[in-house]
Amino acid sequence: ALTEISPGKDSENPLSGDQIRQRFLQFYASRSHAILPSASLVPDDPTVLLTIAGMLQFKPIFLGQ
């Protein structure tokens, strides 16, 4: 479980941010989760002032666009 994504207590070399991200994604991908591209926190939508939820990037799909 967590041993797959953590280096362990005895690790002398801390993981970089990119290594942590890759292990996190690999962990979920190995369990059949889809890995989607990152979405900006700055919305490209004049009807929205700021991104307040993780669903904003799916708005075009919900609207059938």
mmCIF file as Biopython writes it, N, C-alpha, C and O atoms, coordinates in Angstrom:
data_model
#
loop_
_atom_site.group_PDB
_atom_site.id
_atom_site.type_symbol
_atom_site.label_atom_id
_atom_site.label_alt_id
_atom_site.label_comp_id
_atom_site.label_asym_id
_atom_site.label_entity_id
_atom_site.label_seq_id
_atom_site.pdbx_PDB_ins_code
_atom_site.Cartn_x
_atom_site.Cartn_y
_atom_site.Cartn_z
_atom_site.occupancy
_atom_site.B_iso_or_equiv
_atom_site.auth_seq_id
_atom_site.auth_asym_id
_atom_site.pdbx_PDB_model_num
ATOM 1   N N  . ALA A ? 1  ? 0.836   -1.184 0.000   1.0 0.0 1  A 1 
ATOM 2   C CA . ALA A ? 1  ? 0.000   0.000  0.000   1.0 0.0 1  A 1 
ATOM 3   C C  . ALA A ? 1  ? 0.875   1.239  0.000   1.0 0.0 1  A 1 
ATOM 4   O O  . ALA A ? 1  ? 1.420   1.605  -1.041  1.0 0.0 1  A 1 
ATOM 5   N N  . LEU A ? 2  ? 1.021   1.891  1.142   1.0 0.0 2  A 1 
ATOM 6   C CA . LEU A ? 2  ? 1.805   3.120  1.177   1.0 0.0 2  A 1 
ATOM 7   C C  . LEU A ? 2  ? 3.280   2.886  0.926   1.0 0.0 2  A 1 
ATOM 8   O O  . LEU A ? 2  ? 3.977   3.803  0.491   1.0 0.0 2  A 1 
ATOM 9   N N  . THR A ? 3  ? 3.776   1.691  1.186   1.0 0.0 3  A 1 
ATOM 10  C CA . THR A ? 3  ? 5.183   1.422  0.928   1.0 0.0 3  A 1 
ATOM 11  C C  . THR A ? 3  ? 5.504   1.541  -0.553  1.0 0.0 3  A 1 
ATOM 12  O O  . THR A ? 3  ? 6.665   1.714  -0.922  1.0 0.0 3  A 1 
ATOM 13  N N  . GLU A ? 4  ? 4.495   1.450  -1.400  1.0 0.0 4  A 1 
ATOM 14  C CA . GLU A ? 4  ? 4.717   1.575  -2.837  1.0 0.0 4  A 1 
ATOM 15  C C  . GLU A ? 4  ? 4.990   3.015  -3.250  1.0 0.0 4  A 1 
ATOM 16  O O  . GLU A ? 4  ? 5.634   3.249  -4.273  1.0 0.0 4  A 1 
ATOM 17  N N  . ILE A ? 5  ? 4.515   3.981  -2.476  1.0 0.0 5  A 1 
ATOM 18  C CA . ILE A ? 5  ? 4.691   5.373  -2.878  1.0 0.0 5  A 1 
ATOM 19  C C  . ILE A ? 5  ? 5.601   6.156  -1.938  1.0 0.0 5  A 1 
ATOM 20  O O  . ILE A ? 5  ? 5.949   7.297  -2.244  1.0 0.0 5  A 1 
ATOM 21  N N  . SER A ? 6  ? 5.995   5.584  -0.811  1.0 0.0 6  A 1 
ATOM 22  C CA . SER A ? 6  ? 6.874   6.289  0.117   1.0 0.0 6  A 1 
ATOM 23  C C  . SER A ? 6  ? 8.256   5.639  0.107   1.0 0.0 6  A 1 
ATOM 24  O O  . SER A ? 6  ? 8.372   4.435  -0.120  1.0 0.0 6  A 1 
ATOM 25  N N  . PRO A ? 7  ? 9.308   6.432  0.352   1.0 0.0 7  A 1 
ATOM 26  C CA . PRO A ? 7  ? 10.658  5.878  0.325   1.0 0.0 7  A 1 
ATOM 27  C C  . PRO A ? 7  ? 10.992  5.055  1.557   1.0 0.0 7  A 1 
ATOM 28  O O  . PRO A ? 7  ? 11.959  4.293  1.529   1.0 0.0 7  A 1 
ATOM 29  N N  . GLY A ? 8  ? 10.235  5.177  2.631   1.0 0.0 8  A 1 
ATOM 30  C CA . GLY A ? 8  ? 10.514  4.438  3.854   1.0 0.0 8  A 1 
ATOM 31  C C  . GLY A ? 8  ? 11.305  5.280  4.841   1.0 0.0 8  A 1 
ATOM 32  O O  . GLY A ? 8  ? 11.916  6.282  4.468   1.0 0.0 8  A 1 
ATOM 33  N N  . LYS A ? 9  ? 11.289  4.867  6.102   1.0 0.0 9  A 1 
ATOM 34  C CA . LYS A ? 9  ? 11.963  5.625  7.160   1.0 0.0 9  A 1 
ATOM 35  C C  . LYS A ? 9  ? 13.474  5.644  6.988   1.0 0.0 9  A 1 
ATOM 36  O O  . LYS A ? 9  ? 14.127  6.615  7.371   1.0 0.0 9  A 1 
ATOM 37  N N  . ASP A ? 10 ? 14.030  4.597  6.423   1.0 0.0 10 A 1 
ATOM 38  C CA . ASP A ? 10 ? 15.479  4.456  6.343   1.0 0.0 10 A 1 
ATOM 39  C C  . ASP A ? 10 ? 16.089  5.152  5.131   1.0 0.0 10 A 1 
ATOM 40  O O  . ASP A ? 10 ? 17.304  5.090  4.940   1.0 0.0 10 A 1 
ATOM 41  N N  . SER A ? 11 ? 15.296  5.796  4.330   1.0 0.0 11 A 1 
ATOM 42  C CA . SER A ? 11 ? 15.808  6.430  3.121   1.0 0.0 11 A 1 
ATOM 43  C C  . SER A ? 11 ? 16.655  7.650  3.468   1.0 0.0 11 A 1 
ATOM 44  O O  . SER A ? 11 ? 16.216  8.536  4.202   1.0 0.0 11 A 1 
ATOM 45  N N  . GLU A ? 12 ? 17.870  7.685  2.934   1.0 0.0 12 A 1 
ATOM 46  C CA . GLU A ? 12 ? 18.759  8.825  3.159   1.0 0.0 12 A 1 
ATOM 47  C C  . GLU A ? 12 ? 18.565  9.890  2.087   1.0 0.0 12 A 1 
ATOM 48  O O  . GLU A ? 12 ? 18.938  11.045 2.288   1.0 0.0 12 A 1 
ATOM 49  N N  . ASN A ? 13 ? 17.991  9.516  0.961   1.0 0.0 13 A 1 
ATOM 50  C CA . ASN A ? 13 ? 17.800  10.451 -0.139  1.0 0.0 13 A 1 
ATOM 51  C C  . ASN A ? 13 ? 16.326  10.809 -0.250  1.0 0.0 13 A 1 
ATOM 52  O O  . ASN A ? 13 ? 15.520  9.992  -0.693  1.0 0.0 13 A 1 
ATOM 53  N N  . PRO A ? 14 ? 15.969  12.029 0.151   1.0 0.0 14 A 1 
ATOM 54  C CA . PRO A ? 14 ? 14.556  12.409 0.042   1.0 0.0 14 A 1 
ATOM 55  C C  . PRO A ? 14 ? 14.121  12.477 -1.418  1.0 0.0 14 A 1 
ATOM 56  O O  . PRO A ? 14 ? 14.925  12.762 -2.305  1.0 0.0 14 A 1 
ATOM 57  N N  . LEU A ? 15 ? 12.862  12.217 -1.650  1.0 0.0 15 A 1 
ATOM 58  C CA . LEU A ? 15 ? 12.324  12.264 -3.005  1.0 0.0 15 A 1 
ATOM 59  C C  . LEU A ? 15 ? 12.106  13.707 -3.429  1.0 0.0 15 A 1 
ATOM 60  O O  . LEU A ? 15 ? 11.770  14.565 -2.613  1.0 0.0 15 A 1 
ATOM 61  N N  . SER A ? 16 ? 12.300  13.961 -4.712  1.0 0.0 16 A 1 
ATOM 62  C CA . SER A ? 16 ? 11.994  15.287 -5.250  1.0 0.0 16 A 1 
ATOM 63  C C  . SER A ? 16 ? 10.486  15.396 -5.444  1.0 0.0 16 A 1 
ATOM 64  O O  . SER A ? 16 ? 9.774   14.393 -5.392  1.0 0.0 16 A 1 
ATOM 65  N N  . GLY A ? 17 ? 10.009  16.594 -5.663  1.0 0.0 17 A 1 
ATOM 66  C CA . GLY A ? 17 ? 8.588   16.794 -5.918  1.0 0.0 17 A 1 
ATOM 67  C C  . GLY A ? 17 ? 8.117   16.013 -7.126  1.0 0.0 17 A 1 
ATOM 68  O O  . GLY A ? 17 ? 7.025   15.445 -7.114  1.0 0.0 17 A 1 
ATOM 69  N N  . ASP A ? 18 ? 8.935   15.981 -8.176  1.0 0.0 18 A 1 
ATOM 70  C CA . ASP A ? 18 ? 8.557   15.246 -9.384  1.0 0.0 18 A 1 
ATOM 71  C C  . ASP A ? 18 ? 8.494   13.743 -9.120  1.0 0.0 18 A 1 
ATOM 72  O O  . ASP A ? 18 ? 7.611   13.060 -9.639  1.0 0.0 18 A 1 
ATOM 73  N N  . GLN A ? 19 ? 9.424   13.224 -8.318  1.0 0.0 19 A 1 
ATOM 74  C CA . GLN A ? 19 ? 9.401   11.796 -7.984  1.0 0.0 19 A 1 
ATOM 75  C C  . GLN A ? 19 ? 8.155   11.442 -7.174  1.0 0.0 19 A 1 
ATOM 76  O O  . GLN A ? 19 ? 7.544   10.396 -7.394  1.0 0.0 19 A 1 
ATOM 77  N N  . ILE A ? 20 ? 7.783   12.308 -6.243  1.0 0.0 20 A 1 
ATOM 78  C CA . ILE A ? 20 ? 6.569   12.064 -5.452  1.0 0.0 20 A 1 
ATOM 79  C C  . ILE A ? 20 ? 5.358   12.042 -6.365  1.0 0.0 20 A 1 
ATOM 80  O O  . ILE A ? 20 ? 4.504   11.162 -6.255  1.0 0.0 20 A 1 
ATOM 81  N N  . ARG A ? 21 ? 5.282   13.017 -7.275  1.0 0.0 21 A 1 
ATOM 82  C CA . ARG A ? 21 ? 4.148   13.090 -8.210  1.0 0.0 21 A 1 
ATOM 83  C C  . ARG A ? 21 ? 4.082   11.835 -9.072  1.0 0.0 21 A 1 
ATOM 84  O O  . ARG A ? 21 ? 3.006   11.266 -9.258  1.0 0.0 21 A 1 
ATOM 85  N N  . GLN A ? 22 ? 5.226   11.398 -9.601  1.0 0.0 22 A 1 
ATOM 86  C CA . GLN A ? 22 ? 5.247   10.216 -10.460 1.0 0.0 22 A 1 
ATOM 87  C C  . GLN A ? 22 ? 4.825   8.966  -9.694  1.0 0.0 22 A 1 
ATOM 88  O O  . GLN A ? 22 ? 4.075   8.146  -10.223 1.0 0.0 22 A 1 
ATOM 89  N N  . ARG A ? 23 ? 5.287   8.810  -8.475  1.0 0.0 23 A 1 
ATOM 90  C CA . ARG A ? 23 ? 4.892   7.638  -7.673  1.0 0.0 23 A 1 
ATOM 91  C C  . ARG A ? 23 ? 3.401   7.665  -7.355  1.0 0.0 23 A 1 
ATOM 92  O O  . ARG A ? 23 ? 2.732   6.632  -7.383  1.0 0.0 23 A 1 
ATOM 93  N N  . PHE A ? 24 ? 2.890   8.852  -7.053  1.0 0.0 24 A 1 
ATOM 94  C CA . PHE A ? 24 ? 1.459   9.010  -6.772  1.0 0.0 24 A 1 
ATOM 95  C C  . PHE A ? 24 ? 0.643   8.600  -7.992  1.0 0.0 24 A 1 
ATOM 96  O O  . PHE A ? 24 ? -0.316  7.838  -7.873  1.0 0.0 24 A 1 
ATOM 97  N N  . LEU A ? 25 ? 1.023   9.104  -9.168  1.0 0.0 25 A 1 
ATOM 98  C CA . LEU A ? 25 ? 0.290   8.774  -10.389 1.0 0.0 25 A 1 
ATOM 99  C C  . LEU A ? 25 ? 0.415   7.292  -10.734 1.0 0.0 25 A 1 
ATOM 100 O O  . LEU A ? 25 ? -0.568  6.665  -11.131 1.0 0.0 25 A 1 
ATOM 101 N N  . GLN A ? 26 ? 1.610   6.729  -10.586 1.0 0.0 26 A 1 
ATOM 102 C CA . GLN A ? 26 ? 1.813   5.306  -10.874 1.0 0.0 26 A 1 
ATOM 103 C C  . GLN A ? 26 ? 0.974   4.432  -9.941  1.0 0.0 26 A 1 
ATOM 104 O O  . GLN A ? 26 ? 0.417   3.419  -10.363 1.0 0.0 26 A 1 
ATOM 105 N N  . PHE A ? 27 ? 0.890   4.828  -8.680  1.0 0.0 27 A 1 
ATOM 106 C CA . PHE A ? 27 ? 0.103   4.079  -7.700  1.0 0.0 27 A 1 
ATOM 107 C C  . PHE A ? 27 ? -1.345  3.959  -8.167  1.0 0.0 27 A 1 
ATOM 108 O O  . PHE A ? 27 ? -1.910  2.865  -8.167  1.0 0.0 27 A 1 
ATOM 109 N N  . TYR A ? 28 ? -1.947  5.085  -8.567  1.0 0.0 28 A 1 
ATOM 110 C CA . TYR A ? 28 ? -3.350  5.056  -8.980  1.0 0.0 28 A 1 
ATOM 111 C C  . TYR A ? 28 ? -3.529  4.457  -10.371 1.0 0.0 28 A 1 
ATOM 112 O O  . TYR A ? 28 ? -4.529  3.784  -10.622 1.0 0.0 28 A 1 
ATOM 113 N N  . ALA A ? 29 ? -2.595  4.684  -11.268 1.0 0.0 29 A 1 
ATOM 114 C CA . ALA A ? 29 ? -2.683  4.089  -12.603 1.0 0.0 29 A 1 
ATOM 115 C C  . ALA A ? 29 ? -2.628  2.565  -12.506 1.0 0.0 29 A 1 
ATOM 116 O O  . ALA A ? 29 ? -3.294  1.871  -13.274 1.0 0.0 29 A 1 
ATOM 117 N N  . SER A ? 30 ? -1.842  2.044  -11.570 1.0 0.0 30 A 1 
ATOM 118 C CA . SER A ? 30 ? -1.738  0.589  -11.405 1.0 0.0 30 A 1 
ATOM 119 C C  . SER A ? 30 ? -3.033  -0.018 -10.865 1.0 0.0 30 A 1 
ATOM 120 O O  . SER A ? 30 ? -3.203  -1.237 -10.869 1.0 0.0 30 A 1 
ATOM 121 N N  . ARG A ? 31 ? -3.937  0.834  -10.404 1.0 0.0 31 A 1 
ATOM 122 C CA . ARG A ? 31 ? -5.237  0.382  -9.904  1.0 0.0 31 A 1 
ATOM 123 C C  . ARG A ? 31 ? -6.365  0.800  -10.836 1.0 0.0 31 A 1 
ATOM 124 O O  . ARG A ? 31 ? -7.505  0.994  -10.415 1.0 0.0 31 A 1 
ATOM 125 N N  . SER A ? 32 ? -6.021  0.933  -12.106 1.0 0.0 32 A 1 
ATOM 126 C CA . SER A ? 32 ? -6.977  1.202  -13.192 1.0 0.0 32 A 1 
ATOM 127 C C  . SER A ? 32 ? -7.633  2.581  -13.141 1.0 0.0 32 A 1 
ATOM 128 O O  . SER A ? 32 ? -8.709  2.771  -13.709 1.0 0.0 32 A 1 
ATOM 129 N N  . HIS A ? 33 ? -7.005  3.535  -12.475 1.0 0.0 33 A 1 
ATOM 130 C CA . HIS A ? 33 ? -7.517  4.908  -12.503 1.0 0.0 33 A 1 
ATOM 131 C C  . HIS A ? 33 ? -6.971  5.609  -13.746 1.0 0.0 33 A 1 
ATOM 132 O O  . HIS A ? 33 ? -5.842  5.349  -14.162 1.0 0.0 33 A 1 
ATOM 133 N N  . ALA A ? 34 ? -7.757  6.482  -14.327 1.0 0.0 34 A 1 
ATOM 134 C CA . ALA A ? 34 ? -7.319  7.250  -15.494 1.0 0.0 34 A 1 
ATOM 135 C C  . ALA A ? 34 ? -6.490  8.441  -15.025 1.0 0.0 34 A 1 
ATOM 136 O O  . ALA A ? 34 ? -6.859  9.129  -14.073 1.0 0.0 34 A 1 
ATOM 137 N N  . ILE A ? 35 ? -5.374  8.677  -15.697 1.0 0.0 35 A 1 
ATOM 138 C CA . ILE A ? 35 ? -4.538  9.834  -15.405 1.0 0.0 35 A 1 
ATOM 139 C C  . ILE A ? 35 ? -4.888  10.911 -16.428 1.0 0.0 35 A 1 
ATOM 140 O O  . ILE A ? 35 ? -4.681  10.731 -17.628 1.0 0.0 35 A 1 
ATOM 141 N N  . LEU A ? 36 ? -5.418  12.024 -15.944 1.0 0.0 36 A 1 
ATOM 142 C CA . LEU A ? 36 ? -5.834  13.123 -16.809 1.0 0.0 36 A 1 
ATOM 143 C C  . LEU A ? 36 ? -4.804  14.240 -16.754 1.0 0.0 36 A 1 
ATOM 144 O O  . LEU A ? 36 ? -4.083  14.369 -15.764 1.0 0.0 36 A 1 
ATOM 145 N N  . PRO A ? 37 ? -4.726  15.052 -17.808 1.0 0.0 37 A 1 
ATOM 146 C CA . PRO A ? 37 ? -3.788  16.177 -17.785 1.0 0.0 37 A 1 
ATOM 147 C C  . PRO A ? 37 ? -4.149  17.171 -16.680 1.0 0.0 37 A 1 
ATOM 148 O O  . PRO A ? 37 ? -5.307  17.282 -16.279 1.0 0.0 37 A 1 
ATOM 149 N N  . SER A ? 38 ? -3.150  17.878 -16.206 1.0 0.0 38 A 1 
ATOM 150 C CA . SER A ? 38 ? -3.380  18.894 -15.185 1.0 0.0 38 A 1 
ATOM 151 C C  . SER A ? 38 ? -4.262  20.001 -15.735 1.0 0.0 38 A 1 
ATOM 152 O O  . SER A ? 38 ? -4.277  20.255 -16.939 1.0 0.0 38 A 1 
ATOM 153 N N  . ALA A ? 39 ? -4.992  20.652 -14.853 1.0 0.0 39 A 1 
ATOM 154 C CA . ALA A ? 39 ? -5.846  21.776 -15.236 1.0 0.0 39 A 1 
ATOM 155 C C  . ALA A ? 39 ? -5.387  23.024 -14.492 1.0 0.0 39 A 1 
ATOM 156 O O  . ALA A ? 39 ? -5.012  22.956 -13.321 1.0 0.0 39 A 1 
ATOM 157 N N  . SER A ? 40 ? -5.418  24.149 -15.172 1.0 0.0 40 A 1 
ATOM 158 C CA . SER A ? 40 ? -5.002  25.411 -14.580 1.0 0.0 40 A 1 
ATOM 159 C C  . SER A ? 40 ? -5.983  25.858 -13.505 1.0 0.0 40 A 1 
ATOM 160 O O  . SER A ? 40 ? -7.184  25.603 -13.601 1.0 0.0 40 A 1 
ATOM 161 N N  . LEU A ? 41 ? -5.468  26.522 -12.491 1.0 0.0 41 A 1 
ATOM 162 C CA . LEU A ? 41 ? -6.332  27.108 -11.472 1.0 0.0 41 A 1 
ATOM 163 C C  . LEU A ? 41 ? -6.905  28.443 -11.931 1.0 0.0 41 A 1 
ATOM 164 O O  . LEU A ? 41 ? -7.846  28.963 -11.330 1.0 0.0 41 A 1 
ATOM 165 N N  . VAL A ? 42 ? -6.333  28.995 -13.000 1.0 0.0 42 A 1 
ATOM 166 C CA . VAL A ? 42 ? -6.840  30.242 -13.574 1.0 0.0 42 A 1 
ATOM 167 C C  . VAL A ? 42 ? -7.801  29.856 -14.690 1.0 0.0 42 A 1 
ATOM 168 O O  . VAL A ? 42 ? -7.371  29.299 -15.701 1.0 0.0 42 A 1 
ATOM 169 N N  . PRO A ? 43 ? -9.083  30.137 -14.533 1.0 0.0 43 A 1 
ATOM 170 C CA . PRO A ? 43 ? -10.063 29.693 -15.525 1.0 0.0 43 A 1 
ATOM 171 C C  . PRO A ? 43 ? -9.951  30.442 -16.845 1.0 0.0 43 A 1 
ATOM 172 O O  . PRO A ? 43 ? -9.688  31.644 -16.876 1.0 0.0 43 A 1 
ATOM 173 N N  . ASP A ? 44 ? -10.157 29.709 -17.930 1.0 0.0 44 A 1 
ATOM 174 C CA . ASP A ? 44 ? -10.219 30.307 -19.265 1.0 0.0 44 A 1 
ATOM 175 C C  . ASP A ? 44 ? -11.696 30.425 -19.625 1.0 0.0 44 A 1 
ATOM 176 O O  . ASP A ? 44 ? -12.152 29.896 -20.639 1.0 0.0 44 A 1 
ATOM 177 N N  . ASP A ? 45 ? -12.431 31.132 -18.770 1.0 0.0 45 A 1 
ATOM 178 C CA . ASP A ? 45 ? -13.877 31.227 -18.904 1.0 0.0 45 A 1 
ATOM 179 C C  . ASP A ? 45 ? -14.321 32.562 -18.309 1.0 0.0 45 A 1 
ATOM 180 O O  . ASP A ? 45 ? -14.223 32.753 -17.097 1.0 0.0 45 A 1 
ATOM 181 N N  . PRO A ? 46 ? -14.806 33.485 -19.133 1.0 0.0 46 A 1 
ATOM 182 C CA . PRO A ? 46 ? -15.187 34.807 -18.615 1.0 0.0 46 A 1 
ATOM 183 C C  . PRO A ? 46 ? -16.393 34.778 -17.670 1.0 0.0 46 A 1 
ATOM 184 O O  . PRO A ? 46 ? -16.670 35.773 -17.001 1.0 0.0 46 A 1 
ATOM 185 N N  . THR A ? 47 ? -17.114 33.651 -17.605 1.0 0.0 47 A 1 
ATOM 186 C CA . THR A ? 47 ? -18.273 33.571 -16.711 1.0 0.0 47 A 1 
ATOM 187 C C  . THR A ? 47 ? -17.887 33.140 -15.301 1.0 0.0 47 A 1 
ATOM 188 O O  . THR A ? 47 ? -18.739 33.062 -14.416 1.0 0.0 47 A 1 
ATOM 189 N N  . VAL A ? 48 ? -16.598 32.860 -15.092 1.0 0.0 48 A 1 
ATOM 190 C CA . VAL A ? 48 ? -16.126 32.378 -13.798 1.0 0.0 48 A 1 
ATOM 191 C C  . VAL A ? 48 ? -15.012 33.299 -13.299 1.0 0.0 48 A 1 
ATOM 192 O O  . VAL A ? 48 ? -14.083 33.608 -14.045 1.0 0.0 48 A 1 
ATOM 193 N N  . LEU A ? 49 ? -15.099 33.734 -12.057 1.0 0.0 49 A 1 
ATOM 194 C CA . LEU A ? 49 ? -14.062 34.605 -11.502 1.0 0.0 49 A 1 
ATOM 195 C C  . LEU A ? 49 ? -12.827 33.830 -11.069 1.0 0.0 49 A 1 
ATOM 196 O O  . LEU A ? 49 ? -11.705 34.297 -11.264 1.0 0.0 49 A 1 
ATOM 197 N N  . LEU A ? 50 ? -13.018 32.659 -10.486 1.0 0.0 50 A 1 
ATOM 198 C CA . LEU A ? 50 ? -11.907 31.824 -10.085 1.0 0.0 50 A 1 
ATOM 199 C C  . LEU A ? 50 ? -12.369 30.370 -10.039 1.0 0.0 50 A 1 
ATOM 200 O O  . LEU A ? 50 ? -13.561 30.079 -9.945  1.0 0.0 50 A 1 
ATOM 201 N N  . THR A ? 51 ? -11.406 29.482 -10.106 1.0 0.0 51 A 1 
ATOM 202 C CA . THR A ? 51 ? -11.719 28.058 -10.057 1.0 0.0 51 A 1 
ATOM 203 C C  . THR A ? 51 ? -11.967 27.671 -8.604  1.0 0.0 51 A 1 
ATOM 204 O O  . THR A ? 51 ? -11.074 27.778 -7.764  1.0 0.0 51 A 1 
ATOM 205 N N  . ILE A ? 52 ? -13.189 27.219 -8.315  1.0 0.0 52 A 1 
ATOM 206 C CA . ILE A ? 52 ? -13.525 26.867 -6.936  1.0 0.0 52 A 1 
ATOM 207 C C  . ILE A ? 52 ? -13.761 25.374 -6.757  1.0 0.0 52 A 1 
ATOM 208 O O  . ILE A ? 52 ? -13.953 24.908 -5.634  1.0 0.0 52 A 1 
ATOM 209 N N  . ALA A ? 53 ? -13.748 24.618 -7.854  1.0 0.0 53 A 1 
ATOM 210 C CA . ALA A ? 53 ? -13.993 23.181 -7.745  1.0 0.0 53 A 1 
ATOM 211 C C  . ALA A ? 53 ? -13.231 22.458 -8.846  1.0 0.0 53 A 1 
ATOM 212 O O  . ALA A ? 53 ? -12.862 23.048 -9.862  1.0 0.0 53 A 1 
ATOM 213 N N  . GLY A ? 54 ? -13.008 21.189 -8.627  1.0 0.0 54 A 1 
ATOM 214 C CA . GLY A ? 54 ? -12.298 20.385 -9.608  1.0 0.0 54 A 1 
ATOM 215 C C  . GLY A ? 54 ? -13.134 19.998 -10.808 1.0 0.0 54 A 1 
ATOM 216 O O  . GLY A ? 54 ? -12.663 19.251 -11.665 1.0 0.0 54 A 1 
ATOM 217 N N  . MET A ? 55 ? -14.357 20.482 -10.896 1.0 0.0 55 A 1 
ATOM 218 C CA . MET A ? 55 ? -15.237 20.113 -12.006 1.0 0.0 55 A 1 
ATOM 219 C C  . MET A ? 55 ? -15.238 21.145 -13.131 1.0 0.0 55 A 1 
ATOM 220 O O  . MET A ? 55 ? -15.788 20.881 -14.200 1.0 0.0 55 A 1 
ATOM 221 N N  . LEU A ? 56 ? -14.638 22.305 -12.916 1.0 0.0 56 A 1 
ATOM 222 C CA . LEU A ? 56 ? -14.702 23.374 -13.914 1.0 0.0 56 A 1 
ATOM 223 C C  . LEU A ? 56 ? -14.136 22.942 -15.264 1.0 0.0 56 A 1 
ATOM 224 O O  . LEU A ? 56 ? -14.671 23.321 -16.306 1.0 0.0 56 A 1 
ATOM 225 N N  . GLN A ? 57 ? -13.068 22.161 -15.257 1.0 0.0 57 A 1 
ATOM 226 C CA . GLN A ? 57 ? -12.472 21.740 -16.523 1.0 0.0 57 A 1 
ATOM 227 C C  . GLN A ? 57 ? -13.405 20.837 -17.326 1.0 0.0 57 A 1 
ATOM 228 O O  . GLN A ? 57 ? -13.188 20.633 -18.521 1.0 0.0 57 A 1 
ATOM 229 N N  . PHE A ? 58 ? -14.442 20.293 -16.685 1.0 0.0 58 A 1 
ATOM 230 C CA . PHE A ? 58 ? -15.394 19.433 -17.384 1.0 0.0 58 A 1 
ATOM 231 C C  . PHE A ? 58 ? -16.655 20.181 -17.824 1.0 0.0 58 A 1 
ATOM 232 O O  . PHE A ? 58 ? -17.569 19.568 -18.374 1.0 0.0 58 A 1 
ATOM 233 N N  . LYS A ? 59 ? -16.717 21.495 -17.591 1.0 0.0 59 A 1 
ATOM 234 C CA . LYS A ? 59 ? -17.900 22.287 -17.939 1.0 0.0 59 A 1 
ATOM 235 C C  . LYS A ? 59 ? -18.300 22.122 -19.408 1.0 0.0 59 A 1 
ATOM 236 O O  . LYS A ? 59 ? -19.489 21.957 -19.683 1.0 0.0 59 A 1 
ATOM 237 N N  . PRO A ? 60 ? -17.352 22.160 -20.377 1.0 0.0 60 A 1 
ATOM 238 C CA . PRO A ? 60 ? -17.748 21.966 -21.778 1.0 0.0 60 A 1 
ATOM 239 C C  . PRO A ? 60 ? -18.419 20.609 -22.022 1.0 0.0 60 A 1 
ATOM 240 O O  . PRO A ? 60 ? -19.324 20.509 -22.851 1.0 0.0 60 A 1 
ATOM 241 N N  . ILE A ? 61 ? -17.993 19.596 -21.326 1.0 0.0 61 A 1 
ATOM 242 C CA . ILE A ? 61 ? -18.596 18.268 -21.482 1.0 0.0 61 A 1 
ATOM 243 C C  . ILE A ? 61 ? -20.025 18.289 -20.958 1.0 0.0 61 A 1 
ATOM 244 O O  . ILE A ? 61 ? -20.936 17.762 -21.595 1.0 0.0 61 A 1 
ATOM 245 N N  . PHE A ? 62 ? -20.214 18.903 -19.787 1.0 0.0 62 A 1 
ATOM 246 C CA . PHE A ? 62 ? -21.557 18.989 -19.209 1.0 0.0 62 A 1 
ATOM 247 C C  . PHE A ? 62 ? -22.509 19.775 -20.104 1.0 0.0 62 A 1 
ATOM 248 O O  . PHE A ? 62 ? -23.702 19.477 -20.167 1.0 0.0 62 A 1 
ATOM 249 N N  . LEU A ? 63 ? -21.970 20.786 -20.801 1.0 0.0 63 A 1 
ATOM 250 C CA . LEU A ? 63 ? -22.791 21.619 -21.675 1.0 0.0 63 A 1 
ATOM 251 C C  . LEU A ? 63 ? -22.933 21.040 -23.082 1.0 0.0 63 A 1 
ATOM 252 O O  . LEU A ? 63 ? -23.599 21.631 -23.932 1.0 0.0 63 A 1 
ATOM 253 N N  . GLY A ? 64 ? -22.309 19.886 -23.330 1.0 0.0 64 A 1 
ATOM 254 C CA . GLY A ? 64 ? -22.414 19.225 -24.630 1.0 0.0 64 A 1 
ATOM 255 C C  . GLY A ? 64 ? -21.620 19.898 -25.730 1.0 0.0 64 A 1 
ATOM 256 O O  . GLY A ? 64 ? -21.978 19.799 -26.903 1.0 0.0 64 A 1 
ATOM 257 N N  . GLN A ? 65 ? -20.558 20.574 -25.371 1.0 0.0 65 A 1 
ATOM 258 C CA . GLN A ? 65 ? -19.729 21.284 -26.364 1.0 0.0 65 A 1 
ATOM 259 C C  . GLN A ? 65 ? -18.590 20.413 -26.854 1.0 0.0 65 A 1 
ATOM 260 O O  . GLN A ? 65 ? -17.796 20.846 -27.689 1.0 0.0 65 A 1 
#
